[in-house]
Amino acid sequence: MDNMRRYLTILIGFLSIANLAFAQNDELKEKTVTLYGAANRLGLNTYDFATGSALPLKEAGYNPKTIHLGYLYGNVNKSTLLVPASKAYTTFNNDITNMITSWGKDRNDGVLINIGNEIEAIKAYNSAETGADAEKLYFEQLEKISAKSGYNRNINGPSDKISEVKTGDIIIFKSEVLAPYYLIKVLKVVPGHAGEIQMEIKGIAIEKKSKKKKKN
């Protein structure tokens, strides 16, 4: 029985790795997403990469395990992208702090790297076509981002939050709970607590498809 369990464990691990490798060869799909500042009446300031949907922070709290990224605007940090597990979520105001801490241990983690909006960064974004390309770019920048001219960890990462995000910035995102890597191009930033950020996200399409019911 022990040998059988050991075999099944190895088999499941092998299949998981094989599926991940296969997925990383999939073509990257583009999706335009807009998130808003906490004071914006639309309030869509969190994002679920698995379903491609945005939710207000309060509503996201009903099922926090599905949230992977958020957007806030601060007086000091300005336009900020951050993952739910980031301590920075508790530095904006009491309402946001109370909402995010109510998620408890269901706050997903991740890493963000902002490689800027120079020509080389834009070329890297445009040339990435598969999940493997996105993964390669992540590990390349993980090693070299700190050598970037004018490097600022608060702005460039790698970190669980990046601040002073600007139009044209290219950002690499690795979620700790999702297998693929994502590339983000910032299309527009409207400053302010009621402002917004519009992004083009490149990633492997993993939106859940609804199953059709079989007719009797």
Backbone as CSV, one residue per row, in Angstrom:
resi,resn,N_x,N_y,N_z,CA_x,CA_y,CA_z,C_x,C_y,C_z
1,MET,0.835,-1.210,0.000,0.000,0.000,0.000,0.868,1.257,0.000
2,ASP,1.938,1.247,0.810,2.830,2.404,0.882,3.495,2.662,-0.463
3,ASN,3.914,1.559,-1.138,4.539,1.696,-2.448,3.564,2.264,-3.468
4,MET,2.299,1.828,-3.364,1.284,2.330,-4.277,1.057,3.826,-4.069
5,ARG,1.001,4.266,-2.813,0.817,5.686,-2.511,1.995,6.506,-3.019
6,ARG,3.205,5.928,-2.822,4.409,6.622,-3.279,4.389,6.760,-4.802
7,TYR,3.950,5.709,-5.475,3.872,5.735,-6.939,2.873,6.786,-7.413
8,LEU,1.708,6.825,-6.755,0.670,7.792,-7.143,1.134,9.224,-6.909
9,THR,1.871,9.436,-5.807,2.390,10.774,-5.511,3.362,11.237,-6.586
10,ILE,4.268,10.307,-6.983,5.251,10.622,-8.026,4.545,10.886,-9.352
11,LEU,3.524,10.063,-9.654,2.789,10.205,-10.909,2.057,11.542,-10.971
12,ILE,1.395,11.907,-9.870,0.668,13.169,-9.823,1.627,14.341,-9.986
13,GLY,2.798,14.237,-9.324,3.803,15.297,-9.449,4.302,15.429,-10.866
14,PHE,4.531,14.280,-11.510,5.012,14.279,-12.903,3.978,14.901,-13.827
15,LEU,2.709,14.532,-13.633,1.644,15.063,-14.488,1.471,16.566,-14.289
16,SER,1.638,17.028,-13.055,1.527,18.460,-12.774,2.614,19.238,-13.499
17,ILE,3.856,18.707,-13.433,4.982,19.354,-14.108,4.769,19.332,-15.620
18,ALA,4.289,18.195,-16.135,4.056,18.068,-17.571,2.983,19.037,-18.037
19,ASN,1.904,19.157,-17.248,0.820,20.080,-17.597,1.304,21.511,-17.576
20,LEU,2.146,21.846,-16.578,2.682,23.204,-16.478,3.575,23.506,-17.677
21,ALA,4.421,22.549,-18.044,5.314,22.746,-19.185,4.508,22.929,-20.460
22,PHE,3.439,22.134,-20.589,2.589,22.258,-21.774,1.916,23.623,-21.795
23,ALA,1.398,24.050,-20.627,0.708,25.334,-20.539,1.644,26.489,-20.871
24,GLN,2.897,26.382,-20.431,3.837,27.467,-20.673,4.147,27.640,-22.161
25,ASN,3.833,26.627,-22.968,4.017,26.750,-24.408,2.801,27.362,-25.088
26,ASP,1.747,27.573,-24.334,0.535,28.173,-24.885,0.778,29.633,-25.262
27,GLU,0.013,30.094,-26.229,0.133,31.473,-26.694,-0.428,32.444,-25.659
28,LEU,0.240,33.568,-25.496,-0.242,34.599,-24.591,-1.410,35.342,-25.236
29,LYS,-2.450,35.582,-24.461,-3.613,36.328,-24.929,-3.633,37.693,-24.249
30,GLU,-4.138,38.695,-24.952,-4.193,40.052,-24.407,-5.597,40.395,-23.925
31,LYS,-5.637,41.094,-22.815,-6.924,41.508,-22.237,-6.756,42.899,-21.645
32,THR,-7.682,43.791,-21.926,-7.621,45.140,-21.367,-8.454,45.196,-20.089
33,VAL,-7.832,45.709,-19.030,-8.466,45.746,-17.709,-8.334,47.147,-17.121
34,THR,-9.395,47.643,-16.506,-9.352,48.932,-15.822,-9.683,48.740,-14.350
35,LEU,-8.802,49.227,-13.486,-9.050,49.227,-12.044,-9.122,50.672,-11.578
36,TYR,-9.818,50.896,-10.467,-10.100,52.255,-10.016,-9.597,52.523,-8.600
37,GLY,-9.395,53.798,-8.300,-9.006,54.198,-6.960,-10.124,53.921,-5.963
38,ALA,-9.768,53.858,-4.690,-10.735,53.475,-3.652,-11.908,54.441,-3.547
39,ALA,-11.720,55.707,-3.929,-12.791,56.700,-3.816,-13.646,56.790,-5.079
40,ASN,-13.290,56.021,-6.105,-14.066,56.044,-7.338,-15.397,55.329,-7.124
41,ARG,-16.472,55.881,-7.661,-17.801,55.305,-7.422,-17.936,53.891,-7.995
42,LEU,-17.130,53.564,-9.027,-17.176,52.212,-9.586,-16.536,51.202,-8.645
43,GLY,-15.477,51.629,-7.950,-14.893,50.818,-6.878,-14.268,49.494,-7.271
44,LEU,-14.035,49.259,-8.557,-13.450,47.984,-8.983,-11.931,48.065,-8.844
45,ASN,-11.426,47.702,-7.676,-9.995,47.894,-7.419,-9.243,46.618,-7.057
46,THR,-9.853,45.452,-7.309,-9.141,44.178,-7.162,-9.393,43.346,-8.409
47,TYR,-8.473,42.403,-8.680,-8.589,41.645,-9.940,-8.324,40.162,-9.730
48,ASP,-9.161,39.367,-10.363,-9.056,37.911,-10.347,-8.560,37.460,-11.722
49,PHE,-7.304,37.008,-11.800,-6.722,36.598,-13.080,-7.379,35.332,-13.627
50,ALA,-7.891,34.478,-12.758,-8.452,33.202,-13.205,-9.746,33.380,-13.974
51,THR,-10.561,34.359,-13.587,-11.841,34.582,-14.264,-11.835,35.864,-15.089
52,GLY,-10.776,36.675,-14.952,-10.705,37.924,-15.696,-11.721,38.942,-15.233
53,SER,-12.009,38.968,-13.921,-13.019,39.884,-13.404,-12.463,40.788,-12.312
54,ALA,-13.020,42.021,-12.247,-12.625,42.998,-11.236,-13.750,43.159,-10.227
55,LEU,-13.363,43.375,-8.962,-14.346,43.522,-7.890,-13.922,44.632,-6.940
56,PRO,-14.892,45.266,-6.255,-14.531,46.196,-5.179,-13.892,45.417,-4.035
57,LEU,-13.039,46.071,-3.269,-12.328,45.407,-2.178,-13.292,44.753,-1.182
58,LYS,-14.387,45.441,-0.865,-15.339,44.899,0.104,-16.000,43.634,-0.424
59,GLU,-16.433,43.660,-1.680,-17.082,42.495,-2.278,-16.097,41.349,-2.454
60,ALA,-14.843,41.681,-2.763,-13.813,40.652,-2.925,-13.611,39.871,-1.632
61,GLY,-13.915,40.502,-0.500,-13.740,39.863,0.789,-14.645,38.669,1.022
62,TYR,-15.690,38.504,0.204,-16.563,37.351,0.354,-15.872,36.073,-0.121
63,ASN,-14.912,36.217,-1.022,-14.153,35.059,-1.497,-12.733,35.511,-1.832
64,PRO,-11.957,35.914,-0.827,-10.643,36.525,-1.044,-9.613,35.623,-1.720
65,LYS,-9.817,34.311,-1.661,-8.853,33.394,-2.271,-8.773,33.575,-3.789
66,THR,-9.780,34.220,-4.371,-9.802,34.370,-5.832,-9.122,35.662,-6.298
67,ILE,-8.663,36.502,-5.373,-8.085,37.792,-5.742,-6.558,37.713,-5.780
68,HIS,-5.977,38.249,-6.863,-4.531,38.141,-7.060,-3.817,39.486,-7.133
69,LEU,-4.542,40.561,-7.442,-3.905,41.866,-7.622,-4.875,42.967,-7.247
70,GLY,-4.324,44.096,-6.754,-5.161,45.230,-6.399,-4.536,46.543,-6.831
71,TYR,-5.352,47.585,-6.842,-4.874,48.928,-7.196,-5.356,49.929,-6.157
72,LEU,-4.443,50.793,-5.701,-4.775,51.870,-4.781,-3.966,53.109,-5.150
73,TYR,-4.458,54.247,-4.732,-3.718,55.497,-4.961,-3.429,56.125,-3.603
74,GLY,-2.153,56.442,-3.360,-1.761,57.028,-2.086,-1.168,58.416,-2.261
75,ASN,-1.251,59.219,-1.223,-0.696,60.578,-1.287,0.810,60.562,-1.486
76,VAL,1.474,59.541,-0.944,2.930,59.431,-1.059,3.320,58.500,-2.203
77,ASN,2.726,57.311,-2.226,3.108,56.291,-3.204,2.448,56.452,-4.570
78,LYS,1.447,57.349,-4.654,0.734,57.596,-5.914,0.098,56.291,-6.423
79,SER,0.105,56.075,-7.762,-0.541,54.893,-8.329,0.220,53.634,-7.917
80,THR,-0.465,52.723,-7.238,0.189,51.556,-6.648,-0.520,50.258,-7.012
81,LEU,0.240,49.302,-7.536,-0.248,47.944,-7.747,0.321,47.073,-6.639
82,LEU,-0.498,46.202,-6.082,-0.039,45.373,-4.972,-0.834,44.082,-4.891
83,VAL,-0.224,43.070,-4.268,-0.907,41.797,-4.074,-1.595,41.830,-2.707
84,PRO,-2.650,41.034,-2.518,-3.392,41.062,-1.261,-2.547,40.855,-0.008
85,ALA,-1.478,40.046,-0.098,-0.659,39.756,1.078,0.263,40.905,1.466
86,SER,0.366,41.924,0.629,1.274,43.030,0.912,0.870,43.818,2.163
87,LYS,1.858,44.097,3.016,1.606,44.909,4.219,1.223,46.336,3.848
88,ALA,1.566,46.732,2.625,1.247,48.089,2.174,-0.260,48.339,2.158
89,TYR,-1.047,47.280,2.072,-2.507,47.429,2.083,-3.008,48.074,3.378
90,THR,-2.225,47.947,4.435,-2.657,48.474,5.737,-2.100,49.879,6.000
91,THR,-1.575,50.548,4.966,-0.975,51.870,5.161,-1.771,52.987,4.494
92,PHE,-2.932,52.678,3.926,-3.692,53.697,3.196,-4.711,54.409,4.091
93,ASN,-5.687,53.681,4.601,-6.612,54.265,5.571,-7.254,53.143,6.380
94,ASN,-7.983,53.515,7.432,-8.544,52.519,8.348,-9.557,51.599,7.675
95,ASP,-10.373,52.149,6.775,-11.390,51.326,6.112,-10.737,50.219,5.278
96,ILE,-9.710,50.593,4.508,-9.011,49.608,3.684,-8.293,48.588,4.565
97,THR,-7.667,49.074,5.635,-6.969,48.177,6.570,-7.921,47.154,7.155
98,ASN,-9.091,47.597,7.607,-10.071,46.683,8.221,-10.581,45.657,7.220
99,MET,-10.815,46.103,5.983,-11.326,45.173,4.972,-10.296,44.110,4.618
100,ILE,-9.056,44.535,4.402,-8.036,43.575,3.961,-7.615,42.630,5.092
101,THR,-7.563,43.117,6.331,-7.182,42.246,7.447,-8.275,41.225,7.755
102,SER,-9.519,41.531,7.367,-10.609,40.575,7.596,-10.460,39.338,6.717
103,TRP,-9.588,39.416,5.710,-9.354,38.255,4.842,-8.524,37.183,5.541
104,GLY,-7.883,37.551,6.627,-7.090,36.580,7.382,-5.959,35.985,6.554
105,LYS,-5.880,34.658,6.544,-4.805,33.968,5.834,-5.106,33.773,4.348
106,ASP,-6.263,34.244,3.907,-6.661,34.054,2.513,-6.180,35.189,1.612
107,ARG,-5.036,35.772,1.942,-4.479,36.872,1.154,-3.370,36.331,0.260
108,ASN,-3.663,36.225,-1.023,-2.707,35.651,-1.978,-1.465,36.521,-2.123
109,ASP,-0.337,35.865,-2.329,0.953,36.549,-2.440,1.411,36.557,-3.902
110,GLY,2.462,37.312,-4.164,3.003,37.377,-5.518,4.158,38.357,-5.595
111,VAL,4.749,38.472,-6.777,5.893,39.357,-6.991,5.645,40.224,-8.226
112,LEU,5.956,41.517,-8.098,5.815,42.468,-9.192,7.179,43.070,-9.524
113,ILE,7.474,43.189,-10.822,8.707,43.841,-11.278,8.330,44.844,-12.356
114,ASN,8.670,46.106,-12.143,8.401,47.154,-13.126,9.699,47.456,-13.875
115,ILE,9.749,47.095,-15.170,10.985,47.295,-15.938,10.967,48.631,-16.702
116,GLY,9.949,49.456,-16.434,9.931,50.798,-16.999,9.271,50.887,-18.360
117,ASN,9.423,52.045,-19.006,8.756,52.268,-20.287,9.727,52.661,-21.400
118,GLU,11.007,52.282,-21.214,11.988,52.549,-22.250,11.792,51.588,-23.435
119,ILE,12.473,51.869,-24.542,12.314,51.087,-25.771,12.561,49.598,-25.539
120,GLU,13.611,49.267,-24.765,13.945,47.858,-24.530,12.825,47.134,-23.786
121,ALA,12.206,47.834,-22.835,11.113,47.237,-22.067,9.911,46.969,-22.976
122,ILE,9.603,47.920,-23.827,8.474,47.773,-24.749,8.739,46.644,-25.749
123,LYS,9.981,46.552,-26.228,10.351,45.467,-27.142,10.179,44.105,-26.468
124,ALA,10.597,44.021,-25.202,10.483,42.758,-24.460,9.014,42.348,-24.331
125,TYR,8.160,43.324,-24.072,6.724,43.051,-23.943,6.142,42.590,-25.276
126,ASN,6.458,43.315,-26.331,5.889,43.015,-27.644,6.364,41.675,-28.199
127,SER,7.587,41.290,-27.871,8.150,40.056,-28.431,7.746,38.804,-27.658
128,ALA,7.198,38.963,-26.460,6.770,37.802,-25.660,5.497,37.215,-26.267
129,GLU,5.558,35.957,-26.669,4.428,35.327,-27.354,3.852,34.122,-26.616
130,THR,4.652,33.507,-25.755,4.195,32.312,-25.044,4.426,32.461,-23.542
131,GLY,3.834,31.530,-22.795,4.047,31.517,-21.354,5.508,31.345,-21.004
132,ALA,6.231,30.553,-21.813,7.654,30.353,-21.578,8.424,31.656,-21.760
133,ASP,8.003,32.487,-22.716,8.640,33.791,-22.924,8.450,34.681,-21.698
134,ALA,7.239,34.679,-21.153,6.948,35.492,-19.972,7.753,35.017,-18.764
135,GLU,7.864,33.706,-18.611,8.639,33.133,-17.504,10.116,33.500,-17.631
136,LYS,10.656,33.385,-18.845,12.057,33.720,-19.083,12.333,35.178,-18.759
137,LEU,11.435,36.070,-19.182,11.605,37.496,-18.922,11.577,37.790,-17.423
138,TYR,10.703,37.091,-16.701,10.618,37.280,-15.245,11.958,36.968,-14.577
139,PHE,12.530,35.816,-14.893,13.770,35.417,-14.229,14.959,36.258,-14.683
140,GLU,14.944,36.705,-15.926,15.993,37.613,-16.397,15.968,38.916,-15.599
141,GLN,14.772,39.481,-15.443,14.643,40.765,-14.756,14.804,40.634,-13.243
142,LEU,14.476,39.476,-12.714,14.671,39.234,-11.282,16.139,39.405,-10.918
143,GLU,17.014,39.012,-11.849,18.451,39.094,-11.618,19.023,40.479,-11.915
144,LYS,18.485,41.178,-12.918,19.134,42.402,-13.393,18.425,43.711,-13.069
145,ILE,17.195,43.659,-12.535,16.432,44.895,-12.322,17.145,45.866,-11.391
146,SER,17.857,45.346,-10.385,18.531,46.227,-9.418,19.687,47.005,-10.049
147,ALA,20.127,46.583,-11.242,21.211,47.285,-11.938,20.669,48.358,-12.885
148,LYS,19.356,48.480,-12.950,18.717,49.459,-13.837,19.083,50.882,-13.419
149,SER,19.329,51.746,-14.385,19.647,53.142,-14.093,18.498,53.798,-13.334
150,GLY,18.812,54.426,-12.206,17.782,55.062,-11.390,16.926,54.081,-10.607
151,TYR,17.434,52.866,-10.416,16.674,51.816,-9.730,16.171,52.268,-8.364
152,ASN,14.898,51.957,-8.112,14.255,52.237,-6.824,13.364,51.042,-6.518
153,ARG,13.672,50.306,-5.461,12.914,49.083,-5.169,11.437,49.376,-4.957
154,ASN,11.114,50.526,-4.404,9.728,50.896,-4.166,8.964,51.047,-5.485
155,ILE,9.709,51.417,-6.542,9.102,51.639,-7.849,9.274,50.426,-8.763
156,ASN,10.466,49.838,-8.752,10.789,48.761,-9.691,10.609,47.353,-9.147
157,GLY,10.650,47.172,-7.816,10.595,45.838,-7.269,11.951,45.148,-7.400
158,PRO,12.019,43.817,-7.287,10.887,42.916,-7.080,10.285,43.087,-5.685
159,SER,8.965,43.120,-5.646,8.287,43.365,-4.385,6.834,42.920,-4.505
160,ASP,6.147,42.909,-3.356,4.725,42.582,-3.394,3.874,43.826,-3.663
161,LYS,4.557,44.964,-3.883,3.844,46.171,-4.324,4.827,47.089,-5.042
162,ILE,4.332,47.792,-6.051,5.151,48.775,-6.754,4.368,50.075,-6.840
163,SER,5.063,51.186,-6.599,4.417,52.492,-6.529,4.841,53.393,-7.688
164,GLU,4.179,54.535,-7.773,4.449,55.536,-8.811,4.417,54.920,-10.209
165,VAL,3.429,54.055,-10.425,3.257,53.421,-11.731,2.836,54.479,-12.748
166,LYS,3.462,54.436,-13.928,3.217,55.468,-14.943,2.724,54.849,-16.255
167,THR,2.079,55.687,-17.057,1.634,55.262,-18.382,2.835,54.759,-19.194
168,GLY,2.677,53.610,-19.822,3.740,53.033,-20.633,4.602,52.025,-19.916
169,ASP,4.515,51.965,-18.589,5.337,51.019,-17.826,5.014,49.576,-18.208
170,ILE,6.052,48.755,-18.229,5.913,47.317,-18.472,6.193,46.605,-17.154
171,ILE,5.246,45.814,-16.731,5.326,45.148,-15.425,5.200,43.644,-15.602
172,ILE,6.031,42.907,-14.875,5.965,41.446,-14.885,5.363,41.005,-13.554
173,PHE,4.406,40.102,-13.629,3.730,39.658,-12.415,3.780,38.143,-12.290
174,LYS,4.223,37.698,-11.127,4.204,36.267,-10.808,3.302,36.066,-9.604
175,SER,2.260,35.296,-9.784,1.360,34.969,-8.678,1.830,33.689,-8.009
176,GLU,1.742,33.640,-6.687,2.164,32.439,-5.956,1.129,31.320,-6.026
177,VAL,-0.080,31.643,-6.500,-1.126,30.612,-6.534,-1.549,30.251,-7.951
178,LEU,-1.070,30.999,-8.947,-1.353,30.684,-10.335,-0.053,30.290,-11.022
179,ALA,-0.112,29.298,-11.898,1.106,28.803,-12.541,1.720,29.783,-13.531
180,PRO,0.939,30.386,-14.428,1.565,31.217,-15.469,2.126,32.534,-14.934
181,TYR,2.977,33.133,-15.736,3.494,34.472,-15.472,2.726,35.438,-16.367
182,TYR,2.585,36.682,-15.910,1.807,37.666,-16.652,2.646,38.898,-16.955
183,LEU,2.366,39.509,-18.105,2.998,40.761,-18.480,1.926,41.834,-18.557
184,ILE,2.244,43.008,-18.027,1.272,44.102,-17.971,1.867,45.336,-18.636
185,LYS,1.106,45.929,-19.548,1.491,47.217,-20.127,0.477,48.256,-19.657
186,VAL,0.956,49.297,-19.000,0.063,50.330,-18.473,-0.330,51.266,-19.616
187,LEU,-1.598,51.285,-19.951,-2.095,52.093,-21.061,-2.441,53.516,-20.643
188,LYS,-2.922,53.659,-19.409,-3.344,54.985,-18.950,-3.403,55.014,-17.431
189,VAL,-2.966,56.125,-16.863,-3.101,56.345,-15.424,-3.785,57.690,-15.212
190,VAL,-4.910,57.670,-14.517,-5.591,58.907,-14.110,-5.325,59.072,-12.615
191,PRO,-4.492,60.040,-12.218,-4.103,60.191,-10.809,-5.299,60.499,-9.903
192,GLY,-5.124,60.210,-8.624,-6.128,60.571,-7.627,-6.814,59.365,-7.009
193,HIS,-7.373,59.583,-5.835,-8.065,58.512,-5.112,-9.314,58.056,-5.860
194,ALA,-9.836,58.893,-6.736,-10.998,58.527,-7.549,-10.581,58.263,-9.001
195,GLY,-9.275,58.153,-9.225,-8.750,57.938,-10.573,-8.816,56.495,-11.010
196,GLU,-7.960,56.151,-11.977,-8.001,54.786,-12.511,-6.680,54.422,-13.159
197,ILE,-6.531,53.135,-13.419,-5.398,52.631,-14.186,-5.939,51.650,-15.210
198,GLN,-5.550,51.858,-16.461,-5.975,50.946,-17.533,-4.754,50.158,-17.988
199,MET,-4.901,48.843,-18.067,-3.767,47.968,-18.372,-4.121,46.964,-19.460
200,GLU,-3.119,46.638,-20.253,-3.233,45.513,-21.167,-2.458,44.371,-20.523
201,ILE,-3.126,43.265,-20.293,-2.504,42.128,-19.617,-2.305,40.994,-20.606
202,LYS,-1.072,40.509,-20.673,-0.741,39.354,-21.503,-0.585,38.141,-20.608
203,GLY,-1.321,37.103,-20.908,-1.197,35.888,-20.115,-1.833,34.717,-20.822
204,ILE,-1.618,33.519,-20.286,-2.261,32.330,-20.821,-3.719,32.367,-20.401
205,ALA,-4.613,32.208,-21.349,-6.046,32.276,-21.055,-6.453,31.118,-20.152
206,ILE,-6.870,31.455,-18.932,-7.282,30.396,-18.004,-8.670,30.659,-17.448
207,GLU,-9.414,31.563,-18.129,-10.766,31.847,-17.679,-11.573,30.553,-17.635
208,LYS,-12.345,30.391,-16.590,-13.139,29.179,-16.420,-14.314,29.180,-17.402
209,LYS,-14.462,28.080,-18.125,-15.556,27.976,-19.082,-16.721,27.258,-18.425
210,SER,-17.902,27.804,-18.602,-19.084,27.186,-18.005,-19.420,25.903,-18.759
211,LYS,-19.739,24.901,-18.008,-20.067,23.613,-18.609,-21.519,23.604,-19.077
212,LYS,-21.726,23.151,-20.310,-23.076,23.083,-20.852,-23.787,21.854,-20.274
213,LYS,-25.025,22.081,-19.888,-25.792,20.968,-19.335,-26.249,20.028,-20.455
214,LYS,-26.134,18.747,-20.197,-26.562,17.775,-21.189,-28.078,17.669,-21.195
215,LYS,-28.632,17.633,-22.417,-30.076,17.502,-22.536,-30.470,16.041,-22.366
216,ASN,-31.586,15.846,-21.665,-32.054,14.481,-21.445,-32.660,13.919,-22.742
